[in-house]
């Protein structure tokens, strides 16, 4: 197996089994596990190092620094950014005086409350996902005060008022 292919295989293994900051298995252990020559393992780890994924600490071993190669987009971070943008848009809509106007139908306010619930659900799911891999959700954990969860009773009262 080439060093380039080993680097790809290692990256998948590291994404599944380690979080950034973790010490990685020894070069010898990786060579045994994959039936590769140790010099190829070293070359693969160095390739990942140049890409910002691993780093060698003299006398200590190899450590994972990132789950992504430098320059590769992180799909979870992109999704988190999109959810944060959505929260901002929904918050702006909720604060819009036209929506607060009593002449606006309760149906519009009910749909807005539904959107708020969906955004809250997405943020909760992302917070859980980040927590499972040892990170903190980068857009905060608390729901924005302008789009706080409301009970269905609160929404019904708003819709009728």
C-alpha positions as CSV (number, residue, x, y, z in Angstrom):
1,X,0.0,0.0,0.0
2,X,1.4,3.4,-0.9
3,X,2.0,6.1,1.7
4,X,-0.7,8.2,0.0
5,X,-3.3,5.4,0.4
6,X,-2.2,4.7,3.9
7,X,-2.7,8.5,4.7
8,X,-6.3,8.2,3.4
9,X,-6.9,5.0,5.4
10,X,-5.3,6.5,8.6
11,X,-7.5,9.7,8.3
12,X,-10.7,7.6,8.2
13,X,-9.5,5.6,11.2
14,X,-8.5,8.7,13.1
15,X,-11.8,10.4,12.4
16,X,-13.7,7.4,13.9
17,X,-11.5,6.6,16.9
18,X,-9.8,9.8,18.0
19,X,-10.4,13.4,18.8
20,X,-7.9,16.2,18.2
21,X,-5.2,16.2,20.9
22,X,-5.3,12.4,21.2
23,X,-2.0,10.5,21.0
24,X,-2.1,8.2,18.0
25,X,-0.9,4.5,18.0
26,X,2.8,4.0,17.5
27,X,4.3,3.8,14.1
28,X,5.1,0.1,14.7
29,X,1.5,-0.6,15.9
30,X,0.1,1.1,12.7
31,X,2.6,-0.9,10.5
32,X,1.5,-4.2,12.2
33,X,-2.2,-3.3,11.9
34,X,-2.1,-2.5,8.2
35,X,0.7,-4.9,7.2
36,X,2.8,-2.0,6.0
37,X,6.5,-1.1,6.2
38,X,7.2,1.3,9.1
39,X,8.9,3.8,6.7
40,X,5.6,4.0,4.7
41,X,3.6,4.6,7.9
42,X,6.0,7.4,8.8
43,X,5.7,8.9,5.4
44,X,1.9,8.7,5.6
45,X,1.9,10.4,9.0
46,X,4.2,13.1,7.7
47,X,1.8,13.6,4.7
48,X,-1.0,14.1,7.1
49,X,1.2,16.4,9.1
50,X,1.8,18.6,6.1
51,X,-2.0,18.7,5.7
52,X,-2.6,19.8,9.3
53,X,-4.0,16.5,10.5
54,X,-1.2,15.1,12.6
55,X,1.9,16.3,14.4
56,X,5.0,14.6,15.7
57,X,6.3,15.5,19.2
58,X,9.9,14.5,19.6
59,X,10.2,11.5,22.0
60,X,6.5,11.4,22.6
61,X,4.9,10.2,19.4
62,X,2.2,11.3,16.9
63,X,-0.9,13.3,17.8
64,X,-4.1,14.1,16.0
65,X,-4.5,17.9,15.4
66,X,-7.6,17.9,13.2
67,X,-10.2,15.7,11.6
68,X,-9.9,17.6,8.3
69,X,-7.1,18.2,5.9
70,X,-6.1,21.8,5.6
71,X,-8.2,23.4,2.9
72,X,-11.0,20.8,3.0
73,X,-14.4,22.1,4.0
74,X,-15.8,20.7,7.3
75,X,-19.4,19.8,6.4
76,X,-20.5,19.8,10.1
77,X,-19.1,23.3,10.6
78,X,-20.7,24.5,7.4
79,X,-24.1,23.1,8.6
80,X,-23.6,24.8,12.0
81,X,-23.0,28.1,10.2
82,X,-26.1,27.6,8.1
83,X,-28.2,26.9,11.2
84,X,-26.8,30.0,12.8
85,X,-27.7,32.1,9.8
86,X,-31.2,30.5,9.8
87,X,-31.6,31.4,13.5
88,X,-30.7,35.0,12.7
89,X,-33.2,35.2,9.8
90,X,-36.0,33.7,12.0
91,X,-35.1,36.0,14.8
92,X,-35.2,39.0,12.5
93,X,-38.6,37.9,11.2
94,X,-39.9,37.4,14.7
95,X,-38.9,40.9,15.6
96,X,-40.4,42.5,12.5
97,X,-43.1,44.9,13.5
98,X,-45.3,43.7,10.6
99,X,-45.4,40.2,12.1
100,X,-46.2,41.6,15.6
101,X,-49.1,43.6,14.1
102,X,-52.4,42.2,15.6
103,X,-53.9,42.3,12.1
104,X,-51.4,39.6,11.0
105,X,-53.2,36.2,11.1
106,X,-52.5,33.8,13.8
107,X,-51.6,31.3,11.1
108,X,-48.5,33.4,10.2
109,X,-47.4,33.5,13.9
110,X,-48.1,29.8,14.2
111,X,-45.8,29.1,11.2
112,X,-43.1,31.3,12.7
113,X,-43.3,29.4,16.0
114,X,-43.0,26.2,14.1
115,X,-39.8,27.6,12.4
116,X,-38.4,28.6,15.8
117,X,-39.0,25.0,17.1
118,X,-37.3,23.5,14.0
119,X,-34.2,25.8,14.4
120,X,-34.1,24.9,18.1
121,X,-34.2,21.2,17.2
122,X,-31.4,21.6,14.7
123,X,-29.2,23.4,17.2
124,X,-29.9,20.8,19.8
125,X,-28.9,18.1,17.4
126,X,-25.7,19.9,16.4
127,X,-24.9,20.6,20.1
128,X,-25.3,16.8,20.8
129,X,-23.2,15.9,17.7
130,X,-20.4,18.3,18.7
131,X,-20.5,16.9,22.3
132,X,-20.1,13.4,21.0
133,X,-16.8,14.2,19.4
134,X,-15.6,16.3,22.3
135,X,-16.2,19.8,21.0
136,X,-18.5,22.7,22.0
137,X,-21.0,23.9,19.4
138,X,-19.4,27.1,18.0
139,X,-22.6,29.1,17.8
140,X,-23.5,28.8,21.5
141,X,-25.8,26.3,23.1
142,X,-28.5,28.6,24.5
143,X,-31.2,29.5,22.1
144,X,-31.3,33.1,21.1
145,X,-33.7,35.0,23.3
146,X,-35.6,36.4,20.3
147,X,-36.4,32.9,19.2
148,X,-36.8,31.1,22.5
149,X,-38.9,28.0,22.5
150,X,-42.5,28.6,23.3
151,X,-45.0,26.0,24.5
152,X,-47.8,25.1,22.2
153,X,-50.1,26.9,24.7
154,X,-48.1,30.1,24.4
155,X,-48.3,29.9,20.6
156,X,-52.1,29.3,20.7
157,X,-52.5,32.3,23.0
158,X,-50.4,34.5,20.7
159,X,-52.2,33.2,17.6
160,X,-55.6,34.1,19.1
161,X,-54.4,37.5,20.5
